[in-house]
Amino acid sequence: MGEFSPSHWLIVGIVVVLLFGSKRLPDAARALGRSMRILKSETQGLRDDTAPAADTAPDAAFVPDAIQRAEPDTAQDKRDLAARLREEAARIESAAPTAKTT
């Protein structure tokens, strides 16, 4: 079972077109691309979940601008910032729709 030459790939391509039809091939290619993107994102998510958390700071995309600009200098400032973050998390959590269990 040696290497395939370009003529071999051409024959394989013609057989695929004959089997599936030229109208269904673009849809199949799109579906395959979506599946590959989903698989890639899921495997990346698994890697992120299993990786040790080096940085426990909140994601900057979800932190309001007023809190992002705050740079705590003292222990009291850090406690105040933590309290604001907890309040913001509670506000977001209460605004999120809850899943109904049946």
Legacy VTK file of the C-alpha trace (Angstrom):
# vtk DataFile Version 3.0
C-alpha trace
ASCII
DATASET POLYDATA
POINTS 102 float
0.000 0.000 0.000
2.354 2.690 -1.243
1.953 6.423 -1.512
-0.921 7.962 -3.434
-0.052 9.920 -6.552
-2.145 12.885 -7.758
-3.927 10.633 -10.234
-5.000 8.355 -7.373
-6.442 11.339 -5.460
-8.258 12.464 -8.624
-9.907 9.062 -8.946
-10.861 9.096 -5.260
-12.373 12.572 -5.711
-14.400 11.502 -8.738
-15.729 8.467 -6.850
-16.739 10.660 -3.889
-18.556 13.099 -6.187
-20.350 10.233 -7.914
-21.355 8.624 -4.614
-22.550 11.723 -2.769
-23.463 14.098 -5.570
-22.111 17.583 -6.143
-24.993 19.288 -4.306
-24.448 17.484 -1.016
-20.657 17.865 -0.863
-20.590 21.575 0.200
-23.105 20.868 2.963
-21.078 17.884 4.099
-17.893 19.988 4.097
-19.613 22.719 6.162
-20.912 20.153 8.638
-17.448 18.628 8.918
-15.926 22.073 9.512
-18.467 22.876 12.243
-17.827 19.525 13.874
-14.089 20.136 13.843
-14.522 23.619 15.394
-16.777 22.196 18.113
-14.326 19.381 18.793
-11.443 21.854 18.968
-13.270 24.159 21.394
-14.354 21.245 23.588
-10.847 19.808 23.794
-9.507 23.289 24.573
-12.130 23.592 27.306
-11.043 20.261 28.746
-7.426 21.393 28.744
-8.386 24.634 30.478
-10.422 22.747 33.089
-7.591 20.359 33.912
-4.828 22.978 33.865
-3.897 24.341 37.298
-5.323 27.777 37.922
-2.270 30.031 38.004
-4.286 33.223 38.078
-7.412 33.408 40.199
-8.264 36.973 39.179
-11.679 37.452 37.567
-11.905 37.607 33.790
-11.579 41.243 32.714
-14.397 40.891 30.179
-16.942 40.313 32.953
-15.740 42.920 35.436
-17.378 46.359 35.206
-15.160 49.271 34.170
-15.408 50.962 37.561
-14.034 47.870 39.247
-11.357 47.308 36.584
-9.954 50.793 37.144
-9.708 50.262 40.884
-6.163 49.470 41.900
-6.105 48.496 45.574
-3.096 49.801 47.462
-3.975 48.882 51.035
-5.592 45.911 52.715
-8.769 47.943 53.229
-8.893 48.817 49.531
-8.545 45.137 48.703
-11.408 44.252 51.049
-13.572 46.985 49.500
-12.786 45.715 46.014
-13.601 42.148 47.061
-16.928 43.329 48.491
-17.791 45.142 45.244
-16.885 42.065 43.248
-19.123 39.895 45.439
-21.983 42.376 45.016
-21.505 42.403 41.244
-21.389 38.599 41.134
-24.606 38.411 43.170
-26.264 40.934 40.840
-25.248 38.948 37.757
-26.276 35.677 39.363
-29.708 37.041 40.277
-30.200 38.422 36.758
-29.302 35.130 35.071
-32.261 32.896 34.191
-32.485 29.813 36.353
-32.809 26.364 34.798
-35.988 24.516 35.601
-35.636 20.904 36.665
-38.425 18.543 35.771
LINES 1 103
102 0 1 2 3 4 5 6 7 8 9 10 11 12 13 14 15 16 17 18 19 20 21 22 23 24 25 26 27 28 29 30 31 32 33 34 35 36 37 38 39 40 41 42 43 44 45 46 47 48 49 50 51 52 53 54 55 56 57 58 59 60 61 62 63 64 65 66 67 68 69 70 71 72 73 74 75 76 77 78 79 80 81 82 83 84 85 86 87 88 89 90 91 92 93 94 95 96 97 98 99 100 101
